[in-house]
Amino acid sequence: ACLDSIFRQLPRNDEVLVADYGSTDDTPSILKNYQDSRLRIIQGTHSYVQSLNMLMEEACGKYVVRMDAGCVMSEGRLLRQLRFMESHPNVVVCGGFMGYSDGGKKIMKVPAKVTDLMLLEQCSLIPCTTIVCASVWKEELLHYEDSYEGLADYGLYCELSRRGRTLCNQTHVNAVRIGKEHLCCTGNEETIEESIRDTHALWIKQQEDSVKCDYKTL
C-alpha cells in the first residue's frame, strides 16, 4: 500500500529508495514484485538511524520526501509539496498533517510556522510527512545522530533551526498511517527527548545571554 501510493504520483525521472535494515516480515518478497526501474533497494543489518543517513547520502534528487513503511501518501502530496518548495526557496524542511485510518478519522495537526520555542516543547514536524531540500544536507554537513535512535529526526530539526534554517508545515494531510505501531520504539524515548530538549534549551539561553550582553554594552 505504501509503495503503490508513491508510484501512483511519482514522475518517471524520479526514484524510490527503500532501506530494509533487517526486516522479519514479507518486505523482501514484496519488493521483488516491483519490476520498476525507479526502485532502488538498500539491504543490510544497519540500524534505523544508519538507514536514514544512508538514504540521505544515496538520494540523487533536488528534494527528498520521507515516508514510513506503515504510511500511505495522500493523493497529490508530491505535486503540492514540490510546488510549495519551488515557491519558497528559503524553506529547507516542510512537513504536514498526519491522518489515521485505524477505524477513525483522527488527524494529527502541526503548526504552520516552526520556531525554536516550539521545538523546545515538542517535535513540531511529523517525519513521514516531510520534504527536505537535499542540497542543505551537504552544505551543512548534516547527519542523523545514532544516540537519538527513533527520535533522530527531532534532533536534526532542532539542529537545523539552531543554524538559522527555515522549517514549516503545510496545512493539509500529507500522509496517512495505516498501522498503530511506532517504527522504532526502544523504551528510552523520554530520556532521549529530554536530552534533545536540554541541548536546544542551552542554545536558546546562550542566544538570550548574548543579546543581554549586547544590550548592556549599548
Phi and psi restraints in degrees (value plus and minus 20) as a CYANA .aco file:
   2 CYS   PHI     -82.8   -42.8
   2 CYS   PSI     -72.5   -32.5
   3 LEU   PHI     -84.1   -44.1
   3 LEU   PSI     -61.7   -21.7
   4 ASP   PHI     -79.6   -39.6
   4 ASP   PSI     -61.1   -21.1
   5 SER   PHI     -86.8   -46.8
   5 SER   PSI     -47.0    -7.0
   6 ILE   PHI     -99.1   -59.1
   6 ILE   PSI     -70.2   -30.2
   7 PHE   PHI     -82.9   -42.9
   7 PHE   PSI     -48.6    -8.6
   8 ARG   PHI     -82.3   -42.3
   8 ARG   PSI     -47.0    -7.0
   9 GLN   PHI    -142.9  -102.9
   9 GLN   PSI      -9.4    30.6
  10 LEU   PHI    -108.3   -68.3
  10 LEU   PSI     106.2   146.2
  11 PRO   PHI     -81.5   -41.5
  11 PRO   PSI     136.5   176.5
  12 ARG   PHI     -83.9   -43.9
  12 ARG   PSI     -48.3    -8.3
  13 ASN   PHI    -114.6   -74.6
  13 ASN   PSI      -9.8    30.2
  14 ASP   PHI    -123.2   -83.2
  14 ASP   PSI     156.1   196.1
  15 GLU   PHI    -157.3  -117.3
  15 GLU   PSI     139.0   179.0
  16 VAL   PHI    -136.6   -96.6
  16 VAL   PSI     101.3   141.3
  17 LEU   PHI    -122.8   -82.8
  17 LEU   PSI     107.6   147.6
  18 VAL   PHI    -139.0   -99.0
  18 VAL   PSI     105.4   145.4
  19 ALA   PHI    -123.6   -83.6
  19 ALA   PSI      94.3   134.3
  20 ASP   PHI    -125.3   -85.3
  20 ASP   PSI      81.2   121.2
  21 TYR   PHI    -121.5   -81.5
  21 TYR   PSI      24.8    64.8
  22 GLY   PHI      86.3   126.3
  22 GLY   PSI      17.9    57.9
  23 SER   PHI     -86.5   -46.5
  23 SER   PSI     131.3   171.3
  24 THR   PHI    -136.7   -96.7
  24 THR   PSI      -4.5    35.5
  25 ASP   PHI    -127.9   -87.9
  25 ASP   PSI    -167.5  -127.5
  26 ASP   PHI    -114.5   -74.5
  26 ASP   PSI      -3.4    36.6
  27 THR   PHI     -74.0   -34.0
  27 THR   PSI     -70.6   -30.6
  28 PRO   PHI     -77.8   -37.8
  28 PRO   PSI     -62.9   -22.9
  29 SER   PHI     -89.9   -49.9
  29 SER   PSI     -54.3   -14.3
  30 ILE   PHI     -85.3   -45.3
  30 ILE   PSI     -62.9   -22.9
  31 LEU   PHI     -84.6   -44.6
  31 LEU   PSI     -54.4   -14.4
  32 LYS   PHI     -85.6   -45.6
  32 LYS   PSI     -43.5    -3.5
  33 ASN   PHI     -93.8   -53.8
  33 ASN   PSI     -32.8     7.2
  34 TYR   PHI    -116.9   -76.9
  34 TYR   PSI      85.1   125.1
  35 GLN   PHI    -115.9   -75.9
  35 GLN   PSI      44.6    84.6
  36 ASP   PHI    -143.6  -103.6
  36 ASP   PSI     104.8   144.8
  37 SER   PHI     -85.6   -45.6
  37 SER   PSI     -34.7     5.3
  38 ARG   PHI    -100.4   -60.4
  38 ARG   PSI     -28.8    11.2
  39 LEU   PHI    -115.2   -75.2
  39 LEU   PSI     106.0   146.0
  40 ARG   PHI    -143.0  -103.0
  40 ARG   PSI     112.7   152.7
  41 ILE   PHI    -135.2   -95.2
  41 ILE   PSI     112.1   152.1
  42 ILE   PHI    -134.5   -94.5
  42 ILE   PSI      93.5   133.5
  43 GLN   PHI    -136.2   -96.2
  43 GLN   PSI     129.0   169.0
  44 GLY   PHI     149.2   189.2
  44 GLY   PSI    -189.3  -149.3
  45 THR   PHI    -129.7   -89.7
  45 THR   PSI       0.5    40.5
  46 HIS   PHI     -86.7   -46.7
  46 HIS   PSI     140.4   180.4
  47 SER   PHI     -97.8   -57.8
  47 SER   PSI     154.3   194.3
  48 TYR   PHI     -79.0   -39.0
  48 TYR   PSI     -68.2   -28.2
  49 VAL   PHI     -86.8   -46.8
  49 VAL   PSI     -61.2   -21.2
  50 GLN   PHI     -81.2   -41.2
  50 GLN   PSI     -55.5   -15.5
  51 SER   PHI     -83.4   -43.4
  51 SER   PSI     -63.4   -23.4
  52 LEU   PHI     -79.9   -39.9
  52 LEU   PSI     -64.9   -24.9
  53 ASN   PHI     -84.4   -44.4
  53 ASN   PSI     -61.8   -21.8
  54 MET   PHI     -83.8   -43.8
  54 MET   PSI     -61.5   -21.5
  55 LEU   PHI     -83.8   -43.8
  55 LEU   PSI     -62.0   -22.0
  56 MET   PHI     -86.5   -46.5
  56 MET   PSI     -57.2   -17.2
  57 GLU   PHI     -91.5   -51.5
  57 GLU   PSI     -54.0   -14.0
  58 GLU   PHI    -100.6   -60.6
  58 GLU   PSI     -45.7    -5.7
  59 ALA   PHI     -81.4   -41.4
  59 ALA   PSI     115.0   155.0
  60 CYS   PHI    -126.0   -86.0
  60 CYS   PSI     -33.1     6.9
  61 GLY   PHI     -98.9   -58.9
  61 GLY   PSI     151.0   191.0
  62 LYS   PHI     -90.2   -50.2
  62 LYS   PSI     -52.5   -12.5
  63 TYR   PHI    -147.1  -107.1
  63 TYR   PSI     130.5   170.5
  64 VAL   PHI    -138.3   -98.3
  64 VAL   PSI     102.8   142.8
  65 VAL   PHI    -124.0   -84.0
  65 VAL   PSI     106.4   146.4
  66 ARG   PHI    -108.9   -68.9
  66 ARG   PSI     122.1   162.1
  67 MET   PHI    -164.4  -124.4
  67 MET   PSI     131.1   171.1
  68 ASP   PHI    -126.6   -86.6
  68 ASP   PSI     133.7   173.7
  69 ALA   PHI     -81.6   -41.6
  69 ALA   PSI     -46.5    -6.5
  70 GLY   PHI    -110.9   -70.9
  70 GLY   PSI      -1.8    38.2
  71 CYS   PHI    -147.5  -107.5
  71 CYS   PSI     139.3   179.3
  72 VAL   PHI    -143.9  -103.9
  72 VAL   PSI     131.2   171.2
  73 MET   PHI    -100.3   -60.3
  73 MET   PSI     117.5   157.5
  74 SER   PHI     -91.4   -51.4
  74 SER   PSI     132.4   172.4
  75 GLU   PHI     -79.8   -39.8
  75 GLU   PSI     112.9   152.9
  76 GLY   PHI      59.3    99.3
  76 GLY   PSI     -13.6    26.4
  77 ARG   PHI     -78.6   -38.6
  77 ARG   PSI     -69.6   -29.6
  78 LEU   PHI     -79.2   -39.2
  78 LEU   PSI     -65.5   -25.5
  79 LEU   PHI     -85.2   -45.2
  79 LEU   PSI     -63.0   -23.0
  80 ARG   PHI     -83.1   -43.1
  80 ARG   PSI     -65.0   -25.0
  81 GLN   PHI     -89.4   -49.4
  81 GLN   PSI     -57.5   -17.5
  82 LEU   PHI     -83.2   -43.2
  82 LEU   PSI     -65.8   -25.8
  83 ARG   PHI     -81.2   -41.2
  83 ARG   PSI     -59.9   -19.9
  84 PHE   PHI     -83.9   -43.9
  84 PHE   PSI     -67.5   -27.5
  85 MET   PHI     -85.0   -45.0
  85 MET   PSI     -57.8   -17.8
  86 GLU   PHI     -87.0   -47.0
  86 GLU   PSI     -50.9   -10.9
  87 SER   PHI    -113.0   -73.0
  87 SER   PSI     -24.4    15.6
  88 HIS   PHI    -152.1  -112.1
  88 HIS   PSI      53.0    93.0
  89 PRO   PHI     -84.4   -44.4
  89 PRO   PSI     -34.3     5.7
  90 ASN   PHI    -101.2   -61.2
  90 ASN   PSI     -34.9     5.1
  91 VAL   PHI    -104.3   -64.3
  91 VAL   PSI     110.3   150.3
  92 VAL   PHI    -123.1   -83.1
  92 VAL   PSI     -47.2    -7.2
  93 VAL   PHI    -159.2  -119.2
  93 VAL   PSI     110.0   150.0
  94 CYS   PHI    -151.2  -111.2
  94 CYS   PSI     108.9   148.9
  95 GLY   PHI    -133.8   -93.8
  95 GLY   PSI    -181.9  -141.9
  96 GLY   PHI    -185.3  -145.3
  96 GLY   PSI    -188.1  -148.1
  97 PHE   PHI     -97.9   -57.9
  97 PHE   PSI     137.6   177.6
  98 MET   PHI    -140.3  -100.3
  98 MET   PSI     108.7   148.7
  99 GLY   PHI    -122.7   -82.7
  99 GLY   PSI     142.7   182.7
 100 TYR   PHI    -146.4  -106.4
 100 TYR   PSI     116.0   156.0
 101 SER   PHI    -135.6   -95.6
 101 SER   PSI       8.1    48.1
 102 ASP   PHI    -112.8   -72.8
 102 ASP   PSI      28.7    68.7
 103 GLY   PHI      78.3   118.3
 103 GLY   PSI     -33.3     6.7
 104 GLY   PHI    -144.4  -104.4
 104 GLY   PSI    -194.2  -154.2
 105 LYS   PHI    -141.8  -101.8
 105 LYS   PSI      12.6    52.6
 106 LYS   PHI     -88.4   -48.4
 106 LYS   PSI     118.9   158.9
 107 ILE   PHI    -146.9  -106.9
 107 ILE   PSI     106.4   146.4
 108 MET   PHI    -106.0   -66.0
 108 MET   PSI      96.1   136.1
 109 LYS   PHI    -118.4   -78.4
 109 LYS   PSI     132.4   172.4
 110 VAL   PHI    -154.2  -114.2
 110 VAL   PSI     136.6   176.6
 111 PRO   PHI     -90.5   -50.5
 111 PRO   PSI     127.0   167.0
 112 ALA   PHI     -85.6   -45.6
 112 ALA   PSI     -63.9   -23.9
 113 LYS   PHI    -119.7   -79.7
 113 LYS   PSI     113.6   153.6
 114 VAL   PHI    -131.2   -91.2
 114 VAL   PSI      98.8   138.8
 115 THR   PHI    -135.5   -95.5
 115 THR   PSI     150.0   190.0
 116 ASP   PHI     -79.6   -39.6
 116 ASP   PSI     -62.6   -22.6
 117 LEU   PHI     -87.5   -47.5
 117 LEU   PSI     -54.8   -14.8
 118 MET   PHI     -85.0   -45.0
 118 MET   PSI     -62.6   -22.6
 119 LEU   PHI     -86.9   -46.9
 119 LEU   PSI     -46.0    -6.0
 120 LEU   PHI     -87.8   -47.8
 120 LEU   PSI     -50.7   -10.7
 121 GLU   PHI    -102.5   -62.5
 121 GLU   PSI     -61.1   -21.1
 122 GLN   PHI    -187.3  -147.3
 122 GLN   PSI     148.1   188.1
 123 CYS   PHI     -92.8   -52.8
 123 CYS   PSI      92.1   132.1
 124 SER   PHI    -109.8   -69.8
 124 SER   PSI     -13.7    26.3
 125 LEU   PHI    -147.4  -107.4
 125 LEU   PSI     124.1   164.1
 126 ILE   PHI    -117.1   -77.1
 126 ILE   PSI      92.1   132.1
 127 PRO   PHI     -67.8   -27.8
 127 PRO   PSI     -65.8   -25.8
 128 CYS   PHI     -96.5   -56.5
 128 CYS   PSI     -15.3    24.7
 129 THR   PHI    -127.6   -87.6
 129 THR   PSI     -19.1    20.9
 130 THR   PHI    -110.0   -70.0
 130 THR   PSI     133.7   173.7
 131 ILE   PHI    -143.5  -103.5
 131 ILE   PSI     114.7   154.7
 132 VAL   PHI    -141.2  -101.2
 132 VAL   PSI     117.1   157.1
 133 CYS   PHI     -93.9   -53.9
 133 CYS   PSI      92.9   132.9
 134 ALA   PHI     -84.1   -44.1
 134 ALA   PSI     -52.2   -12.2
 135 SER   PHI     -82.8   -42.8
 135 SER   PSI     -51.0   -11.0
 136 VAL   PHI     -85.8   -45.8
 136 VAL   PSI     -47.2    -7.2
 137 TRP   PHI     -79.1   -39.1
 137 TRP   PSI     -66.1   -26.1
 138 LYS   PHI    -101.3   -61.3
 138 LYS   PSI     -57.2   -17.2
 139 GLU   PHI     -80.2   -40.2
 139 GLU   PSI     -61.6   -21.6
 140 GLU   PHI    -115.0   -75.0
 140 GLU   PSI     -18.7    21.3
 141 LEU   PHI      31.3    71.3
 141 LEU   PSI      30.7    70.7
 142 LEU   PHI    -102.6   -62.6
 142 LEU   PSI     139.1   179.1
 143 HIS   PHI    -182.9  -142.9
 143 HIS   PSI     133.5   173.5
 144 TYR   PHI     -99.0   -59.0
 144 TYR   PSI     116.3   156.3
 145 GLU   PHI    -101.7   -61.7
 145 GLU   PSI     104.9   144.9
 146 ASP   PHI     -78.3   -38.3
 146 ASP   PSI     -57.8   -17.8
 147 SER   PHI     -86.7   -46.7
 147 SER   PSI     -37.8     2.2
 148 TYR   PHI    -108.1   -68.1
 148 TYR   PSI     -29.3    10.7
 149 GLU   PHI      27.2    67.2
 149 GLU   PSI    -144.3  -104.3
 150 GLY   PHI     -87.9   -47.9
 150 GLY   PSI     -28.4    11.6
 151 LEU   PHI    -127.7   -87.7
 151 LEU   PSI       1.5    41.5
 152 ALA   PHI     -80.4   -40.4
 152 ALA   PSI     -53.8   -13.8
 153 ASP   PHI     -83.6   -43.6
 153 ASP   PSI     -62.9   -22.9
 154 TYR   PHI     -77.9   -37.9
 154 TYR   PSI     -66.5   -26.5
 155 GLY   PHI     -80.7   -40.7
 155 GLY   PSI     -59.7   -19.7
 156 LEU   PHI     -87.3   -47.3
 156 LEU   PSI     -61.6   -21.6
 157 TYR   PHI     -82.5   -42.5
 157 TYR   PSI     -61.2   -21.2
 158 CYS   PHI     -83.2   -43.2
 158 CYS   PSI     -61.7   -21.7
 159 GLU   PHI     -82.4   -42.4
 159 GLU   PSI     -64.5   -24.5
 160 LEU   PHI     -82.4   -42.4
 160 LEU   PSI     -61.1   -21.1
 161 SER   PHI     -84.2   -44.2
 161 SER   PSI     -60.5   -20.5
 162 ARG   PHI     -84.7   -44.7
 162 ARG   PSI     -45.2    -5.2
 163 ARG   PHI    -109.2   -69.2
 163 ARG   PSI     -11.0    29.0
 164 GLY   PHI      62.1   102.1
 164 GLY   PSI      -4.7    35.3
 165 ARG   PHI    -104.9   -64.9
 165 ARG   PSI     131.5   171.5
 166 THR   PHI    -112.9   -72.9
 166 THR   PSI     105.1   145.1
 167 LEU   PHI    -139.3   -99.3
 167 LEU   PSI     124.7   164.7
 168 CYS   PHI    -179.0  -139.0
 168 CYS   PSI    -199.8  -159.8
 169 ASN   PHI    -153.2  -113.2
 169 ASN   PSI     131.9   171.9
 170 GLN   PHI    -120.5   -80.5
 170 GLN   PSI     121.9   161.9
 171 THR   PHI    -109.8   -69.8
 171 THR   PSI      44.5    84.5
 172 HIS   PHI    -172.4  -132.4
 172 HIS   PSI     142.8   182.8
 173 VAL   PHI     -93.6   -53.6
 173 VAL   PSI     100.0   140.0
 174 ASN   PHI    -119.7   -79.7
 174 ASN   PSI     -43.4    -3.4
 175 ALA   PHI    -170.0  -130.0
 175 ALA   PSI     135.3   175.3
 176 VAL   PHI    -147.1  -107.1
 176 VAL   PSI     101.9   141.9
 177 ARG   PHI    -101.7   -61.7
 177 ARG   PSI     108.7   148.7
 178 ILE   PHI    -124.8   -84.8
 178 ILE   PSI     -17.8    22.2
 179 GLY   PHI    -155.2  -115.2
 179 GLY   PSI     135.7   175.7
 180 LYS   PHI    -108.6   -68.6
 180 LYS   PSI     -41.9    -1.9
 181 GLU   PHI     -92.4   -52.4
 181 GLU   PSI     122.6   162.6
 182 HIS   PHI    -100.9   -60.9
 182 HIS   PSI     123.8   163.8
 183 LEU   PHI     -85.0   -45.0
 183 LEU   PSI     -56.4   -16.4
 184 CYS   PHI    -162.7  -122.7
 184 CYS   PSI      54.7    94.7
 185 CYS   PHI    -116.3   -76.3
 185 CYS   PSI     106.8   146.8
 186 THR   PHI    -136.0   -96.0
 186 THR   PSI     -31.1     8.9
 187 GLY   PHI      76.8   116.8
 187 GLY   PSI     -34.6     5.4
 188 ASN   PHI    -135.4   -95.4
 188 ASN   PSI       9.8    49.8
 189 GLU   PHI     -80.3   -40.3
 189 GLU   PSI     -57.9   -17.9
 190 GLU   PHI     -83.3   -43.3
 190 GLU   PSI     -60.9   -20.9
 191 THR   PHI     -85.4   -45.4
 191 THR   PSI     -63.4   -23.4
 192 ILE   PHI     -85.0   -45.0
 192 ILE   PSI     -63.9   -23.9
 193 GLU   PHI     -80.9   -40.9
 193 GLU   PSI     -60.0   -20.0
 194 GLU   PHI     -84.6   -44.6
 194 GLU   PSI     -58.9   -18.9
 195 SER   PHI     -84.3   -44.3
 195 SER   PSI     -62.7   -22.7
 196 ILE   PHI     -83.2   -43.2
 196 ILE   PSI     -63.5   -23.5
 197 ARG   PHI     -86.9   -46.9
 197 ARG   PSI     -59.1   -19.1
 198 ASP   PHI     -81.2   -41.2
 198 ASP   PSI     -63.8   -23.8
 199 THR   PHI     -82.1   -42.1
 199 THR   PSI     -62.9   -22.9
 200 HIS   PHI     -89.1   -49.1
 200 HIS   PSI     -59.7   -19.7
 201 ALA   PHI     -84.8   -44.8
 201 ALA   PSI     -59.9   -19.9
 202 LEU   PHI     -82.3   -42.3
 202 LEU   PSI     -61.3   -21.3
 203 TRP   PHI     -84.4   -44.4
 203 TRP   PSI     -63.6   -23.6
 204 ILE   PHI     -80.9   -40.9
 204 ILE   PSI     -61.7   -21.7
 205 LYS   PHI     -84.3   -44.3
 205 LYS   PSI     -58.7   -18.7
 206 GLN   PHI     -83.1   -43.1
 206 GLN   PSI     -58.0   -18.0
 207 GLN   PHI     -86.6   -46.6
 207 GLN   PSI     -61.3   -21.3
 208 GLU   PHI     -83.8   -43.8
 208 GLU   PSI     -63.0   -23.0
 209 ASP   PHI     -82.6   -42.6
 209 ASP   PSI     -58.0   -18.0
 210 SER   PHI     -84.7   -44.7
 210 SER   PSI     -62.6   -22.6
 211 VAL   PHI     -84.6   -44.6
 211 VAL   PSI     -62.6   -22.6
 212 LYS   PHI     -82.0   -42.0
 212 LYS   PSI     -59.2   -19.2
 213 CYS   PHI     -84.3   -44.3
 213 CYS   PSI     -65.3   -25.3
 214 ASP   PHI     -82.4   -42.4
 214 ASP   PSI     -60.4   -20.4
 215 TYR   PHI     -84.5   -44.5
 215 TYR   PSI     -60.5   -20.5
 216 LYS   PHI     -85.4   -45.4
 216 LYS   PSI     -60.4   -20.4
 217 THR   PHI     -82.8   -42.8
 217 THR   PSI     -63.6   -23.6
